[in-house]
Each structure stands twice: as structure tokens, then as C-alpha cells.
Amino acid sequence: MNKIIYPLRLSTPEQTKKAIQRLVQQLKKDNIAICSHPSAVQLFSRNIPKCYKDNEVILISKTVGLTKRKTKNIIYLKPEYTLKINRDFSFRITPKHK
């Protein structure tokens, strides 16, 4: 489960790249990120390996009851794990050492 994750495609628009970069930085800092850019969250979610989702290492949730324009997505990384940034957009999820 120590894979390098690259959540972008070559044709990703610049605005989406910046939103994903902010999302990754928030996850690294706080283990939680809030994003209102739907295509950034969709692309990020699509590129997370299935093993992380199945083992609930990373959880992605959408707020309910808000209008479509105000909907926010919450990405949560379990406290037992840490996110290490390799380059601008690639990162690795590793267990914290005790």
C-alpha cells in the first residue's frame, strides 16, 4: 500500500491542477481537505488506488442539503497515515511510525 499516486492527466486544465494541488497540501497539513471544485475531486478520487478506498485509509464525502453550486467535498485521511509529497502533484500515503 505504499504506491506513488499521481492524480492528474496530461490534459488537465490549469484551474483543476491548482485545486488538486491545494487539496493535496491540505491533506498533508491536516489529514483533511475541503474542496468545492467538483472536477478536481472527481479526478483525485478516480486516481486513488482501490486498496486505499477499500481499507478506508482515505474517505471522500459530499455535503448534503446544499444547492449544487455550494456543494463541498470532504476528503479525510486516517490519522494513522501521513501523506508525503514527492513532486508538485504526486504523493505517497504511508503509515505513521510510532
C-alpha atoms as one frame of an Amber mdcrd trajectory, in Angstrom:
protein
   0.000   0.000   0.000   2.921   2.349  -0.439   2.226   3.427  -4.021   3.020
   6.749  -5.667  -0.239   8.438  -6.621  -0.390  10.910  -9.486  -3.924  12.405
  -9.600  -3.582  14.310 -12.900  -3.824  13.672 -16.591  -1.796  15.417 -19.259
  -4.847  17.345 -20.463  -5.940  18.570 -17.017  -6.920  22.278 -17.083  -4.743
  24.659 -15.063  -7.561  25.610 -12.677  -8.176  21.946 -11.839  -4.444  21.360
 -11.328  -4.305  24.201  -8.797  -7.381  22.873  -6.974  -5.800  19.401  -6.730
  -2.530  20.915  -5.538  -4.372  22.796  -2.745  -6.265  19.622  -1.874  -3.029
  17.615  -1.539  -1.417  20.358   0.570  -4.421  20.438   2.916  -4.297  16.654
   3.300  -0.580  16.786   4.083  -1.032  19.509   6.677  -4.278  18.496   8.426
  -5.216  14.986   7.144  -8.462  16.572   5.944  -9.289  18.676   2.893 -12.385
  20.565   1.803 -12.841  21.275  -1.884 -15.665  22.848  -3.864 -14.151  22.113
  -7.294 -16.115  19.031  -8.487 -13.857  18.039 -11.382 -10.754  18.227  -9.148
 -12.332  15.913  -6.571 -13.562  13.572  -9.286 -10.119  13.309 -10.883  -8.426
  12.957  -7.475 -10.855  10.217  -6.423 -10.533   8.323  -9.696  -6.750   8.063
  -9.317  -6.644   6.884  -5.694  -5.848   3.146  -5.681  -8.738   0.871  -4.758
  -6.843  -0.642  -1.816  -6.864   2.738  -0.016 -10.604   3.150  -0.543 -11.442
  -0.452   0.403  -9.436  -0.262   3.631 -10.919   3.186   4.384  -7.499   4.825
   4.579  -8.903   7.725   2.595 -12.582   8.669   2.654 -14.320  11.027   0.268
 -17.675  12.512   1.201 -20.027  15.099  -0.254 -22.075  17.582   1.769 -25.817
  17.093   1.546 -28.658  19.580   1.664 -26.846  22.389  -0.109 -27.543  23.713
  -3.566 -25.407  22.287  -6.347 -23.245  25.422  -6.514 -22.437  25.343  -2.790
 -21.737  21.623  -2.508 -18.390  20.821  -0.912 -16.419  17.604  -0.862 -14.553
  16.459   2.211 -11.528  14.206   1.843 -10.336  12.556   5.041  -7.093  10.670
   5.601  -6.990   8.386   8.649  -4.799   9.800  11.446  -2.635   6.643  11.409
  -1.411   7.612   7.928   0.535  10.507   6.551   0.777  11.984   3.081   4.245
  12.650   1.676   4.528  14.852  -1.402   7.055  13.611  -3.992   6.741  16.354
  -6.601   4.179  19.057  -7.330   1.279  16.683  -7.757   2.497  13.175  -6.974
   2.323  11.882  -3.438   2.504   8.737  -1.341   0.331   7.620   1.586   2.367
   5.891   4.291   1.618   4.662   7.807   2.933   6.835  10.626   5.743   5.290
  12.613   5.179   5.119  16.332
